[in-house]
Amino acid sequence: MKSTKIMARSLGNHSLIPFIRSQTPRLTGVSYRELSSSSVLPEMPPCDFKPEKYESLPYERIVDIRQHHLSPALKTCYKKPLLLHQGHMQWLYDADGRRYLDLFAGIVTASVGHCHPKVTEAAQKQIGRLGHTTNIYLHSPIHEYAEKLTSLLPGKLKVLYLTNSGSEANDMALYMSRLYTGNFDIVGLRTGYHGASPYALGMTAHTDYKGGVANGFGCHSAMCPDVFGGIWGGSHCRDSPVQTIRKCSCSPGWCEAKDKYIAQFKETLSTCTSKKIAAFIAEPIQGVGGVVQYPKGFLKEAYELIRERGGVCISDEVQTGFGRTGSHYWGFQTHDIMPDIVTMAKGIGNGFPMAAVVTTAEIANVFAQSLHFNTFGGNPVACSVGSAVLDAIEEDGLQKNCEVVGTYMLKKLEKLRDRFEIVGDVRGKGLMVGVEMVKDKKTRERLPTDQMNLIWEDCKDMGLLLGKGGLYNQVFRIKPPMCITKDDVDFAVEVLQVALTKHVDRTLT
Ligand SMILES: Cc1ncc(COP(=O)(O)O)c(C=O)c1O
């Protein structure tokens, strides 16, 4: 009780926030001032885990090293960046032992939970047995993993390549597509993110990542079929428990927005590329682009158009794979499409640096016309970790959890959208969720960055870590470890509600 009183006077004082202990409140129709003066602030669900004491470099020293010895292009989050020390499932602990609910999972990467015991044990065992040998020799983990991972892919997608990052996986997929088809042009979608290495950067259609050096020769981006922020879209377009607030007059089975975006796609093919195409690459739901969902049927038709022009289709599952969308294991399955090449990274290793490309034997055989080698891809520790991640997804029922808890979250966030003018759109599938913030719902003009940041900081101060994305960072991205619970969702939504209420009060004064 004592701690809640302190809290009431101190929202915004970082050091006191973790001590919030109120009864689970129902926060309806109250202003932030009323909230804070009545000590009603969200209570974090309990957790038995005790983090170790932090005994490493002091905060100031870390900031100094970062400033002088690490890439100045590396951005940190928050005015006072968090110094994180330990992770446990959906929780992160900072150097002072404060606990945070991590709804961003190290950018969609801690898939089965930070330091999941099964994954940790697999890594420890393998590193003590055989930490490295290259794949010029045989070792068991890569073979066990190849069999296990490819058994989860449909159709002819049965040949696996292991790489070290998503960018490298996409580079390989793009290179493969050019070799296999003998064509050069590659098409993607604007606001798509496929990595920062030379090939992948060409397909990353997001100016912030482009440094102004020549890249992307033969790379083209078609209009992103964004049914909330784009030119067309309505209230039936997407595969999500929550639709946009935009009006829709389409008849059942017909989506005008899909047809219009496909017409744009065709225009890109008729104006920017040659008649023959090497590949089309797209994320089933755009991640960095701000959890953008396309109209149903769009990708299916785009795939047909590409194949008519001799191209192959690449599904970038770096964020959407491994059960995150809930209804299916792979994002492409939610669009009823069959890619020729699938790329994966991030959640594949729960934080261990590994990534993969899976393709058909036919494509792999053409790619085999030259040697392909990388030193670390398929490293025994990576493969043991990858196997443990697949087992954890299965044993912990994480795909189902994404569906159940993700839908629960989306429906709760929808209520926030209906209540707050600045919450323009709530979208997503499973635990791949986006909340797009606007100045007002009518214009859908984005909420200015400084205002986004204040809400984001307030959430962090109450123990909730969110991601941001979209071309203008106008979308809160929620892609937590797939083990979060409904209690965690209740806490997160209440924190957001307090932060939004505070924002409304701020703008009224
Ligand atoms: C969809 C997608 N593809 C590819 C990449 C690149 O992966 P990496 O950062 O491991 O190179 C990312 C990274 O954010 C991504 O989100």
PDBQT file of the ligand as one rigid body, heavy atoms in Angstrom, charges set to zero:
ROOT
HETATM    1  C1  LIG A 601      11.359  -9.203 -42.570  1.00  0.00    +0.000 C 
HETATM    2  C2  LIG A 601      12.837  -9.099 -42.350  1.00  0.00    +0.000 A 
HETATM    3  N1  LIG A 601      13.662  -9.642 -43.260  1.00  0.00    +0.000 NA
HETATM    4  C3  LIG A 601      14.996  -9.594 -43.110  1.00  0.00    +0.000 A 
HETATM    5  C4  LIG A 601      15.564  -8.967 -42.032  1.00  0.00    +0.000 A 
HETATM    6  C5  LIG A 601      17.059  -8.903 -41.879  1.00  0.00    +0.000 C 
HETATM    7  O1  LIG A 601      17.463  -9.759 -40.859  1.00  0.00    +0.000 OA
HETATM    8  P1  LIG A 601      18.866  -9.513 -40.106  1.00  0.00    +0.000 P 
HETATM    9  O2  LIG A 601      18.720  -8.273 -39.299  1.00  0.00    +0.000 OA
HETATM   10  O3  LIG A 601      19.032 -10.768 -39.288  1.00  0.00    +0.000 OA
HETATM   11  O4  LIG A 601      19.891  -9.388 -41.153  1.00  0.00    +0.000 OA
HETATM   12  C6  LIG A 601      14.739  -8.388 -41.058  1.00  0.00    +0.000 A 
HETATM   13  C7  LIG A 601      15.308  -7.682 -39.902  1.00  0.00    +0.000 C 
HETATM   14  O5  LIG A 601      14.661  -6.935 -39.221  1.00  0.00    +0.000 OA
HETATM   15  C8  LIG A 601      13.331  -8.456 -41.230  1.00  0.00    +0.000 A 
HETATM   16  O6  LIG A 601      12.503  -7.911 -40.344  1.00  0.00    +0.000 OA
ENDROOT
TORSDOF 0
